[in-house]
């Protein structure tokens, strides 16, 4: 049992979003969902970006779903991919921000 699931034995996974709960990639919503505490999506935003983050269960396991309504882009990352992000130097993100999205 991984640390994130500790203490959830016998509890339903109904608090996890299923793939398909979000609009199709590129779809626009009238407004961002409100943060739903620990059971719902987390909305992180500033003047440059809005991002909706949630935990989803796919047929290949649990993923972190990251959706950018302004860009209409979405990605689902597994534990290995998230771990990879954790050891990147800060300069790696600076380089990504310097690139044009999609280019």
C-alpha positions as CSV (number, residue, x, y, z in Angstrom):
1,X,0.0,0.0,0.0
2,X,1.5,3.3,-0.9
3,X,1.7,6.1,1.6
4,X,-1.0,8.2,-0.1
5,X,-3.5,5.4,0.4
6,X,-2.6,4.8,4.0
7,X,-5.7,4.8,6.3
8,X,-8.2,4.3,3.4
9,X,-8.5,0.5,3.7
10,X,-12.2,-0.5,3.4
11,X,-13.1,2.9,2.0
12,X,-14.6,3.3,-1.4
13,X,-12.5,5.0,-4.2
14,X,-15.6,7.0,-5.1
15,X,-13.7,10.2,-4.1
16,X,-11.5,9.7,-7.1
17,X,-12.5,11.1,-10.4
18,X,-12.9,8.7,-13.3
19,X,-11.4,9.5,-16.6
20,X,-14.1,11.2,-18.7
21,X,-15.3,13.4,-15.8
22,X,-13.4,16.3,-17.4
23,X,-14.4,17.9,-20.8
24,X,-12.6,16.6,-23.9
25,X,-9.1,18.0,-24.4
26,X,-9.4,21.6,-25.7
27,X,-13.0,22.0,-24.6
28,X,-13.7,25.3,-22.9
29,X,-15.8,25.7,-19.7
30,X,-17.8,28.8,-18.8
31,X,-15.9,28.9,-15.5
32,X,-13.3,27.1,-13.5
33,X,-14.5,24.5,-11.0
34,X,-14.2,25.5,-7.4
35,X,-11.7,23.7,-5.3
36,X,-13.4,20.7,-3.7
37,X,-11.2,20.2,-0.7
38,X,-9.4,16.9,-0.5
39,X,-12.1,15.1,-2.5
40,X,-12.4,17.5,-5.4
41,X,-10.2,19.3,-7.9
42,X,-7.6,21.8,-6.8
43,X,-7.5,25.0,-8.8
44,X,-4.2,26.9,-8.9
45,X,-4.2,30.2,-10.6
46,X,-2.5,33.5,-10.9
47,X,-2.4,36.3,-13.5
48,X,-0.5,34.1,-16.0
49,X,-2.2,30.7,-15.8
50,X,-5.1,28.7,-14.4
51,X,-4.6,25.0,-13.7
52,X,-7.0,22.4,-12.4
53,X,-5.3,19.4,-10.7
54,X,-7.1,16.2,-9.6
55,X,-6.3,12.6,-8.9
56,X,-7.9,10.2,-11.4
57,X,-8.1,6.4,-11.7
58,X,-7.4,5.1,-15.2
59,X,-7.3,1.5,-16.3
60,X,-3.5,1.8,-15.9
61,X,-3.6,3.0,-12.3
62,X,-3.9,6.4,-10.5
63,X,-2.7,9.5,-12.3
64,X,-2.4,13.2,-11.5
65,X,-4.6,15.0,-14.1
66,X,-3.4,18.5,-14.9
67,X,-5.7,20.6,-17.1
68,X,-5.1,24.1,-18.4
69,X,-8.4,25.6,-19.4
70,X,-6.7,28.7,-20.9
71,X,-4.6,26.6,-23.2
72,X,-7.0,23.8,-23.7
73,X,-4.3,21.3,-22.8
74,X,-4.3,18.4,-20.4
75,X,-1.8,15.7,-19.3
76,X,-2.1,12.8,-16.9
77,X,1.2,11.8,-15.1
78,X,1.9,8.6,-13.2
79,X,4.1,8.3,-10.1
80,X,7.3,7.7,-12.0
81,X,6.7,10.8,-14.2
82,X,5.9,12.9,-11.1
83,X,9.0,11.6,-9.3
84,X,11.1,12.7,-12.4
85,X,9.7,16.2,-12.0
86,X,10.8,16.3,-8.4
87,X,14.5,16.1,-9.1
88,X,14.7,18.5,-12.0
89,X,16.8,21.6,-11.4
90,X,14.9,24.9,-11.4
91,X,16.6,25.8,-14.6
92,X,14.8,23.0,-16.4
93,X,11.5,24.9,-15.8
94,X,13.0,28.2,-16.9
95,X,14.0,26.5,-20.2
96,X,10.5,25.1,-20.6
97,X,9.0,28.6,-20.0
98,X,11.2,30.1,-22.7
99,X,9.9,27.7,-25.3
100,X,6.7,28.4,-27.2
101,X,3.9,26.0,-26.3
102,X,3.5,23.4,-29.1
103,X,6.7,24.6,-30.9
